[in-house]
Amino acid sequence: MSIPVDLADLARALADQAPGYLLTTTDGAVRAVSAEPEVTDGVLLIEDAGRRTCANIAANPAVTLLFPPREEHGYALLVDGTAALTGGDGERVTVTPTGAVLHRPRRHADGPPPPEGCGADCRPVG
């Protein structure tokens, strides 16, 4: 279950996460590449995304960024967004986030689920 979060806190949330992965799709297959985006004015900038990733984005701009937790049983950060190709080299990508959630399996929780009812122990950013 995803809980909508305030995207204004995304830069702070990213600072607490391990380096992540940009997930794109083409023809039903998912491609993952490492990503350490910079956040500027609410947009995530990813340098050197790679030719195949950029080709996937050109065909389908819906993407997800996955940032694993830094510590065992911590929260992973998932960011959904719309990607665009920018820059002259063609491998620079911007992602405009449409939603984000901190998530971990219920079995990793420190206590009962939050009152919002996310049985998988999700929590909002912020």
Secondary structure, DSSP 8 states (H G I E B T S, - for coil): ------GGGHHHHHHTS--EEEEEEETTEEEEEEE--EEETTEEEES---HHHHHHHHH--EEEEEE--SSTT--EEEEEEEEEEESTTS-EEEEEEEEEEEE--GGG-SSS--TT--TT--B---
